[in-house]
Amino acid sequence: MSPDDTTDEDRTDVAEGGESIDVETEDGGEPVDVTVDDEGGVRERLEEEADRAVGEFDDRLVDLLAWVLDTETRARIYVNLRQYPHSTSDEIAEETGLYPSTVREALAELHEEGKVTRRKRESDGAGNNPYEYSAMAPSDLVSEIVDDVQEQLNTVFNLDSHLEERESDADEPVTITVEDASENDEE
């Protein structure tokens, strides 16, 4: 029986005040009395599960980006900058739990490679204005690595001709095309 197929016996009875709920079991047995904590116990458990699911999603995303960006550290910094653009290295270190020196080193590399941009933070007071960083769009990041992946695939595809040092019919290059999904939506 699907959740939408309900009978009078399957309905949930809520006691006054919303504290007690009778839930019909799937095997047709006796209803189970579930007490809901008005202080947010159920809500807290649901929020914890949602946070856990987001955390697992983030971990899978970081693993994928670690392949693209060379290290997990750089991937975590990239994800953080996509979530919080215009962050300083100290803010990124605090958000990611990475050492500030590690963050500064990775940011310098990412900036040199053009994967992040930086600018001085504006402030009215006297003193040192730190750099704030922003990460390039994911579509631009993918576009940058496509050429490298395409070259590697062509090398594998033409392995026989490279090993035998002869021309073969398989010298046609592998071509990878990246399309922005938002461009397809407009058509």
Secondary structure, 3 states (H helix, E strand, C coil): CCCCCCCHHHCCEECCCCCEEEECCCCCCCCEEEECCCCCHHHHHHHHHHHHHHHHHHHHHHHHHHHHHCCHHHHHHHHHHHHCCCECHHHHHHHHCCCHHHHHHHHHHHHHCCCEEEEECCCCCCCCCCEEEEECCHHHHHHHHHHHHHHHHHHHHCHHHHHHCCCCCCCCCCCCCCCCHHHHHHC
